[in-house]
């Protein structure tokens, strides 16, 4: 005899269907993969059908699973709307993963996120800065903060703020090396920058934009922090966001009136997450913090 459906089992079913794995579903729900597996077995017993095909690369929905997904998602939307009306009883819960460029994550967001955690003691935030290998489409993150808007209609993109970048060096470097009177003079100077194959967005190819040869980028890495530290040591120059460079008084901008790059930060979420209380409140928090810190991005 089939048992009645347990809403908790359906929540685990939705997490696995959306993420494609027990471990990722467990991360989203704040439990271990074995717990997720038990709920899936319980649900399959209740409906008397196999809902997932197990593969080495993850879990794929069967035809019965796809049919149930439509119903479960409708129930989830109704539950989310109810939660929005009544408000969460104990604040936001679970885990939200934010994928952001290192400059924004490390030099802006990380120092401001504390109040959100204090107000929501059951909430866990994961902030990743390895954007080139993280995809919202594969549910490897819940929110992305990037410099390139998506044209995929599965996502909602909104512009957070413009920000600016300049060339920086220490005074000792500038006194020691060839004088820089015009942008063309950059071509004879040593730079720290991104590893060539890790420039995964053209908006991050700052040195290419300035016409600096890659042969002069002799210290390459994947971290804006490391690039800044190299410049601070007096070894070389680096192109840095102005709000990042402002944290190191030993750095001075070089030809700031002639060389000032503008980029935009974009906030990206999945369309299907628009009804999620956790995601909408977290996005509101990020927007508000950016608005309060607006002057930092316009240095």
N, C-alpha and C positions, 0 to 999 in steps of 0.2 A: 504494500500500500504506500502511495506517495505521501510524504509529509507536507505540511503547510510550509510556505517559504518563510525564511528568516531574513528580515531586512538587513541584519548584520552580514549574513552570507552574501547578499546582493551587493553590499558595499565592497566586499573583497573581490567579488566577481568583476565589478566595474573597474577596480584598480588594476587587476590583471589584464582585463580586456584592453584597457587604455595604454598600459605600459609594456605588455608583452612578456613579463617575467614575474616570478614570485618575489625575487629579491627587490626589484624596483617597486613593486606594489607594497611590499613590506616597508620600504623606506618612506613611501608616501603616507602610509597609515601608522607608522611608528611602531611596528612589530617585526618579529623575525619571519623569515620565509617559511618556516615550518608551520607557523600559525596561519599564514595565508593559505598554505596547501591544505590544511585541515578544513578551513571554511569552504574551499572549492570542492573538496570531496563531499562535504556535508550538503552543499547545494546540488551537486550532481546526483546525490542519493535522493534528495527531495524531489527533483524533477524527473528522475529516472532516465536521464540522457547524459551523454558525454558532451561537455560544453567546450572543451579545449583539446586540440591535438598537441601532444608534447613533442617538441623538437629540441635538438641540441642548442639551437639559437634562441629558444624561448617558447612561449605559448601562443598558439593561433586558434582563433575561434572556429568551431565547427558550424555547420548550417544551423543547428539547434542553438548554439551559442549566439550566433548573429541575431536570431529571432528574439532571444531573451534580452540581448543587449538593447534593442529598441525599447522594450518595456521597462527595463531597469533604468535607462537614461531618462525616460519620462518621469518615473518615480523620483529619481534623483533631482530633477529640475523642480518638481513640486516641493520636495523636502527643503531644497535650497531657498526657494521663495518663501516658504514658511519661516525658515531661520532668519531671513532678512527682515521679516515683519516683526517677529518676536524678539530678535536679537540673541546672540549667543549667551548662554547662561554663565559660562565661566571663561569668556574670552575666546580667542582663536586657538585652535588646537592642531596637532599634527605637524608635518614637516613641509616647508615650502623651499624649493631650490631656486635661487636667483643666479643667473649667468650674466656676468657683466664684465666689461673691459676693466683691466687692472687699475687704470687711473681712477675711474669712477668708484670702483669697489673699495680700493685700499685707501684712497686719499679723500674720499667724501662719505660714502655710505657706511663703511664699517664703524666710524666714530659716532654715527648718529642713530644707529639701529637699536641702541640699548633701551631707550624708552619704550619701544614697541615690545621688547621682550619682557620688560617689567610689567607692562599692562596685560600681557598675555602669557602667564607662566607655563601654560601647556603647549606653547608654540616653539618649534625649533626651526631655525633658518640656516640654510646652507648657501654660502656664497662662493661661486666658482668663477675663476678668472681665466679659464682655458677655453675661450669661446670658439676656437677653430675646430674643436672636436665635440662640441656639445650642441645638440639640436632640440628645439622645441617640438619639432614634428615627430621625433621619436620619444618624446616625453622624458628626455634626459634633464630637462629643466622646466620650471613652471612659468618663470618670467625671464625675459632677456632684456638687457640694456646694452645697446649696440650703436654703431655709427652708421649703419646701413638699414633703411627700412625694408621690410619684406614686401614683395609683390604677390605673395601667395595669399589667396582669399581665405585660407584657414586661420589667418592671424589678424589681430587688430594692432595697428601701429599708431603711436602718437608721439609727436615731437616733445621731448622733455625740455631741452634747452640748447641753445648754441654754446659752444665754447671755443677757445682760441689756443693756438700753439705758436711758440716762437723758438728761435735758435738760442741756446744758452751755453755759456762757458764761464769759467772762473776768471777773475781779473788777472791772476798769475798766468793763465794760459794765453790770454789776449796780449799781455805784455811780452810774452816769450816768443810767440809765433808770428807769422807774417800778418801784417795789418789787413783788416777787412774793411774796405770802403764801400763795396757794392756787392750785391748777391752773387755775382760771378766769382768773387774771391773765395767763396765757400769751397770751390772745387779743389783747392790745394790744401784743405784742412782735414784732419782726422776726425771721424765721427763714430759715435756709438749708435747702433740702431737695431732693428729687428733682423732676425735670421731670414735670409731671402725667401725660403720656401714657406715661412710662417707668416708672410704678409698675405693673409687670406682675404683681405678686403682692400680695394684700391685706395679707400679713404685713409688707410694706415700707411700708405707709401709716402710718408712725408718727405723723405730725402729725394725720392724720385721726382716729386713735385717741384723741389728746389733745384733739380738738375745736378745733384751730387752723384758722382759715379759710385757704383757699389764697391769698387776697389778701394775707395777711401773709407768705407764702413768696415773697418778691420776688427772691430769689437762688436760682434753680433750676438744677440740673445733674445729671449722671448719676454723679457720683463722690463717695463718702463722704469721700475724702481732701480734695476741694475744699470740701465742706461743713464739714469740720473746720477747714480753713485759714481759711475765712470767719469762723467763730466765734472762732478764735485771734486774728484781727485786731481783735477788739472790735466788729465791725460788727453782729453779730446773735447769735442762739442757734442751736443745732442739736441734734437727737436723734442720739446716737452710741452704738455698742456700748461698753460700759465698758472692755473690753480695748483698744479703739482709742484712746479718750480718755485712757487711762492713759499713753500715750506722750507726752502734751503737758501738762506740769505747770502751765501757765498756765490751763488749763481747770478750772473747778469745777462740780460737779454742783448742779443747782437742784432743790430739793424732792425729794431722793432717796428719802426715806421715804414720800412720797406718790405719786411718779411713777417707777415702775421697770417697764419693759416686759420681758416674758420671751418669747424665741423659741428655736427649736431649729435646729441644723444637722443636715441629713440627708445621708447618703452614698448615692448612687444609681448603680447599674450595670445593664447589660443582663443578663437571665437567661442568654442564650447565652454570656456572657463568664465565667460562674462557674468554668469549667474552665481559664481562661486563667491561666498562671503569672504573667505580667506584671501583669495586673489584680489578681489576688488578693494578690500581694506588695505592690503599691503601696497597695492598700486597707489591708493590715495595717500598713504604715508610717504611713499617715495616722491610723489608729486609735490606734496606740501614741504618736504625737506628741501627739494630743489628750489622751490619758490622762495623759501626763507634764505637759502644760500645763493640766490641769484647773482649777487655782486661778485662772488668768488669766480664764477664762470666767465665773467666779463672783464677780468683784470686786463 
